[in-house]
Amino acid sequence: MIAVACIGLVAFGTVESCIVSKMHAQGEPNLDYVVVLGAQVRKSGPSLVLRYRLDKAIEYLDANPNTTCIVSGGKGPNEPFPEAQGMADYLKEHGIDEQRILEEPDSKTTAENIVNSKKMINDDDASIGVITNNFHMFRALQIADKYGLDNAQGIAAGSPPNMLVNNMVREFFAEIKFLL
């Protein structure tokens, strides 16, 4: 029993270390595209977690005026419209030119975000960044690599501090599921 507990503790520590290793990823400047992964939207606008992602996208796009942004996310059963639509609206309200925003409104999972966004990129040699919350970055980059965005760079957004422990534990189980 002690051996099983020790193995579990080592596995947890190893996965959490991997997650932490990507929590401050910033990507290179002047990427051709950034893909912002979706999260819940409400009638009143993006959820707090999604606002962290979108605010990081605004920061990156303001600093890199030639980068195109793909907002990726479909409509969940508890959402009034596709996440991509809510994300695009938020970016436009914060000064991002709509000509720089491409909407991918069909995805329900991170894997679908990557696969569907990749279809919108016409250049096989394009440089691509993935924007998501810090706790999600490690797995998001693994998924990007698995589905053909081999050289995707992470651009980590923050996350609500009061939710970080919960998100880190949840991400451990999501990583184990991904690996199995």
Long-range contacts (C-beta under 8 A, 24 or more apart in sequence): 11-176, 12-172, 15-172, 15-175, 15-176, 16-168, 16-172, 18-138, 18-175, 19-135, 19-137, 19-138, 19-139, 19-168, 19-171, 19-172, 19-175, 21-138, 22-134, 22-137, 22-138, 22-141, 22-154, 22-156, 23-134, 23-135, 23-137, 23-138, 23-156, 24-134, 24-156, 25-137, 25-141, 25-153, 25-154, 25-155, 25-156, 26-154, 26-155, 26-156, 27-60, 27-129, 27-153, 27-154, 27-155, 28-127, 28-129, 28-153, 29-63, 29-64, 30-64, 30-66, 30-67, 30-127, 31-64, 31-67, 31-127, 31-128, 31-129, 31-153, 32-66, 32-67, 32-68, 32-121, 32-123, 32-126, 32-127, 32-128, 33-67, 33-68, 33-69, 33-70, 33-121, 33-126, 33-127, 33-128, 33-129, 34-60, 34-61, 34-67, 34-68, 34-69, 34-70, 34-128, 34-129, 34-130, 34-131, 34-155, 35-69, 35-70, 35-72, 35-113, 35-114, 35-117, 35-128, 35-129, 35-130, 35-131, 35-152, 36-69, 36-70, 36-71, 36-72, 36-87, 36-131, 36-132, 37-72, 37-73, 37-110, 37-113, 37-130, 37-131, 37-132, 37-136, 37-140, 38-71, 38-72, 38-73, 38-74, 38-83, 38-84, 38-87, 38-107, 38-113, 39-73, 39-83, 40-76, 40-78, 40-79, 40-83, 41-73, 41-79, 41-80, 41-81, 41-82, 41-83, 41-85, 41-86, 41-87, 42-79, 42-80, 43-80, 45-86, 45-89, 45-90, 46-86, 46-87, 46-90, 48-160, 49-133, 49-159, 49-160, 49-163, 50-83, 50-86, 50-87, 51-90, 52-133, 52-157, 52-158, 52-159, 52-160, 53-131, 53-132, 53-133, 53-157, 54-87, 54-90, 54-91, 54-94, 55-157, 56-131, 56-155, 56-156, 56-157, 56-158, 57-91, 57-96, 57-131, 57-157, 58-91, 58-94, 58-95, 58-96, 60-129, 60-131, 60-155, 61-91, 61-96, 61-100, 62-95, 67-100, 67-129, 68-100, 68-101, 68-102, 69-96, 69-100, 69-101, 69-102, 70-101, 70-102, 70-103, 70-104, 70-117, 70-120, 70-121, 71-101, 71-102, 71-103, 71-104, 72-104, 72-107, 72-113, 72-116, 72-117, 73-104, 73-105, 73-107, 73-113, 74-105, 74-106, 74-107, 74-108, 74-112, 75-105, 76-108, 82-106, 110-136, 110-139, 110-140, 110-143, 111-143, 111-146, 111-147, 114-143, 114-144, 114-147, 114-148, 114-149, 115-147, 115-148, 118-147, 118-148, 118-149, 127-151, 127-153, 128-152, 128-153, 129-153, 129-154, 129-155, 130-154, 130-155, 131-155, 131-156, 131-157, 132-156, 132-157, 133-157, 133-158, 133-159, 133-167, 134-158, 134-159, 135-159, 135-164, 135-167, 135-168, 135-171, 136-167, 136-171, 138-171, 138-175, 139-171, 139-174, 139-175, 139-178, 142-178, 143-178
